[in-house]
């Protein structure tokens, strides 16, 4: 959606009142609410969605009350072609990307056991939850490094905490994928620590979404609070951490 003109961008390194954010899986659930909150804070938002029609609807709902630019793009994080398209959109329509929120994820093996879980299921889960996020980081980090600014938020889960893994068999493929995403977060944060690129993981909690179910304790707005906080950290904010409810938690 292009109803609102994007202000002229300043040169890299200058102060910008608005940032440009990409949120994956932003057509519904926590992703939608993260995109919505970022827009309400005055940031321009790219809504990434595997279903473009659903993404367009989400973009309309977000932009209907705001004064920022919101654009929906078809994005399947497992498909390099759509990832490259998103990169082209970010560069041609917005001139840059400042914030990357890796929210897209799947849960396929709830209730399984590591010794019996289908490895095809594990591969599919890793491709979305880990490799998809990694792919987007590799696409957008070079530009962030050149401008010496970036915020990367990896939406993880307490199910990926080693503290939790030692006492649970919950969804082993999903849990291992989130543990791996946490490891990516820590190693990427170390690499980028000198570039003013802050990289953090977040557990949004048990949220009422299609994945979380209707009995979950948190609303999507509550689940989106910490991801948005991490996406908008000041330059002296934390990096390489795992957070829940704006507090650091154990890996």
N, C-alpha and C positions, 0 to 999 in steps of 0.2 A: 504494500500500500504506500502511495507516495503523496498523500494529501498535504503534508506539511513540508515546506522546503527546508533542506538542511543548511544551517549556517555555514558560511565560508570557513574552511578549516585553516588554522594557523600552522606555522612551520613546526616540525617535530621539536619537542622539548619545551614549547611554549605552554602557557597555562590555558586549559580548555575547561569551560564550565560544563560541557556535556561530553560524555564518553560514548563510544560505540560498542555495543555488547551483542554477542551471539549466544543464544541459549538453545541448546539442542533438546529435542523432545518437548518443545514449548507450546504445543497445541492444546495440551490439557494437563491437569494435575499440578504437581509441584512446579514443573517447568513453566507452565502458563503463568502461575502466580509469581515466579521469579521474574519473568519477562515483564509482567504487569507492574510489579513493584519498581523495577529498574526504570521503566518508562515514567512512572509517577515521580521518580527522583530527578527527572529531566534528562535521562540518557536515551539515545537513539538505539533501537533494538531490532535485531534480526531474529525472527522467529523461525527456528529450524524445525521441520516436521516431515516425517516420511510421507504423510498424506497431505498434499499441497492444499486441497480444498479445506481440510480441517485447519491447516496453518493460516490460510487466508481469513477464515472466520475468526480465529484467535487474534490475528493482527487487527481486524476491524474492531473487535471488542476492546482491545487495548488502546487503540488510537482514537476511539470515539470521544474520550473525555480528556485527552491530553493535547499537548502542543509540541510533541516530538515526532520524529519520523519512525514509523514501524513498518518493516517489510517482511513478508513471509517468503521463505524459500523452501523448495523441496530438498530435504536432506536425509539421506540414509547413511549413517556413520560408517557402515560397512562397504559403501560404494564410493570408490575413489573419484568417480566422475561427478557425483553430486557434491562431494567435498570440494573439488576444484571449482565447481560452479559457485558455491558459497564464497569461496575465496575471491572469485572474480566479482561477485556482487559487492562484497565488502570493500574491495578496492575501487570499483567503478562508481558505486552509488554513495559510498561513505568516505572513501579515501584512506581507511585504516580500520583496524580492529583493536580495541583497548581491553575488552573484557571477554573472556571465554568461559562459559559455564557448561561443563560437560555433565548434562543431566540425563541424557538418553540412556536407558537401561532396560534389560529384560530379566524376568524371573521365570525359569522353565522347570526347575527341579525341586520345588518345595516339597518337603517330606521325604526326600530321598536319602541315600547313604553313599558315602564315597566309594565303597566297594562294589556298588551295584549301579550307580548312576551312569546313564548312557554317555559315552564319550562324545558322540555326535552332539548331544545336548550341551556338554561342557564346552566344546569348540564353538558352538553358536553363541553361547553366553559370553565367552571370552572375547569373541570377535566384536560384540557390541560394547560390553561393559568395560573392557580394557583396551583392545586394539583400536576401537573407534575413537575413544578419548585420546589415545596416544597419537593417532593419525591427525586429528585436529590440532593437537599441540604442535606437531612437527610442521604443519601448514602455516600456523599463525605466529609461532614464536620468533621466526626470523624478523618479521616486521616489528614486533614488540621490542626485540633487542635493538634494532636500528633506531627506534624512537626512545628507547630506554624508559619504557612504561608498559606495564601490563598487569592484569589480574586474572589468574586462572583458578577456577573453583571446580573441583571434582566432587560430584555428588556421590558419596559412598554410603556405607551402612555400618552400624555396629556389628552386623553379621560378619563383616570383614575384619573385625578386631581380633588379634591373636588371643586377647584375654577372653573373648567370647567363643572363639573357635575351639578352645580347649575344653569347653563344657557343653558343646552343642553339636548336633548333626543337622542343623537346619540348612536346607537347600545347599548342599556342598558345592555345586558348580557356581552358584550365585555368590556364596560366601568367599570362595577362593578368588573369584573374579574381583571382588571388592577389596580383598586383602592385597591383590596384585595392583589394583588401582591406587591403594594407599602407598605401596612401595614406589610406584611411578611418581606420585605426588612428592614424596620425600626426596627422591633422586633428582627430579626436575627442579625442585626448589633450590637444591644445593647448586646445581649448574647455573641457575639464573639469579643467584643472590646478589650479584654485582650490577645487575641491569635494571633495578627497580621493578622487577617482575615478581610479584608475590603469588606463590602457588600453595593452595591449601585444600584439604579434603574436609568434607562435612557429612555428618550423619543428621539428616533432617528429623529423625525420630519416626514414630509410627504414625503415619499420616493417612487420612481418609482419601485414598485414591483408588484407581482400578487395581493397582498392585497391593495396596495396603488394606483395602476392604472398608466396609462401612462402619465396622466396629472400632476402628483406630481412634486413638486418643487425641490426635491433633488435626486441626483444619489445614487446608493447603496453605493458607496465609501464614499460619504458625510455622509450618514446615519450611516455608520460603524465607523466613526471617534471617536465619544464620547464613544461608547461601548469599543473600543480598548484602548482608553486612560484610562478608568476606570479599564480595565482588567490588565493593566500594571503599575498601580500606585506604587509609592515608599512607603516604610513603614510608612512614615508620611503623607500619602495621606488621603483624606476625607473618612468617612464611614457613612452609614445611611442617605445618601442624594439622591435627585432626580435631575437629570442633563439633560440639553439639550445644545448642542453646547458648551460643556465643562463649562457651567455655571449652578449653582444651581438654580432650579426653585421651585415654590410653590407646596406642596403636594395637 
